Amino acid sequence: QVQLEESGGGLVQAGESLRLSCVASGSVVSINKWAWWRQAPGKERDVIASITNGAAKNYADSVNDRFTISTDNDKNAVYLQMNNLKPEDTTVYYCVTRGYCDSGNLAKWGQGTQVTVSA
């Protein structure tokens, strides 16, 4: 089995930064895609950043130029550097990974980490 452990969430003021981390452990064979999603209260989850094969990055318009996704393949980890945070960024953030594990295809969600931005 594969587990994802997220960390880095917290409470900050508007304009400050946070760095989210997500590490995959267990029977990981390879990871070809990472993504960060978030879900505001009463709304569906939306993807805000993704990276495919360690290179192709995509961002939602709402976070473009403020958030940066990166990976460390040696650690099976993904990061989300969030700069110039805004109150509307307040929500739960989830990492998602796709790839392969010992038992076949891998598709896993992290447990979520809360980010709260005060005005």
C-alpha positions, -999 to +999 in steps of 0.1 A: +000+000+000+009+036-005+004+064+020+005+101+014+014+124+043+007+161+040+022+188+061+028+226+061-007+240+065-014+267+091-026+302+099-009+331+082-018+367+075-026+380+040+006+385+020+025+359+038+038+325+025+034+288+033+049+257+018+029+225+017+046+192+015+033+157+006+054+126+008+044+092-006+056+061+013+051+024+009+052+003-022+057+031-047+072+020-080+069+053-100+050+085-099+041+103-131+018+129-119+013+150-088-015+176-082-027+199-055-065+203-051-084+225-027-120+225-016-137+256-003-166+252+021-198+242+001-179+239-031-164+211-052-127+203-051-107+221-078-073+213-091-050+243-086-016+230-097-002+199-113+031+185-126+034+157-150+065+136-155+084+160-134+083+188-160+049+199-174+033+223-149-002+237-150-019+262-126-053+275-121-058+311-130-065+319-094-031+309-082-009+315-112+021+336-105+016+331-067+019+293-063+047+270-075+046+232-076+077+212-074+088+177-068+117+157-053+117+123-071+142+108-047+119+115-018+086+108-037+075+142-026+056+172-040+056+207-027+034+237-031+051+270-024+023+296-018+033+332-018+012+363-014-016+344+002-051+359+002-080+353+025-098+336-004-071+309-004-084+297+030-095+261+026-083+225+028-056+215+004-051+179-009-022+163-027-030+137-053-006+113-069-009+090-099+016+063-110+024+027-102+028+007-070+036-029-064+000-039-068-006-020-101-020+015-108-016+041-081-041+069-075-041+083-041-053+113-022-037+128+009-057+135+040-058+172+035-042+201+053-059+233+064-047+267+052-062+297+069-053+332+057-065+362+078-071+396+064 
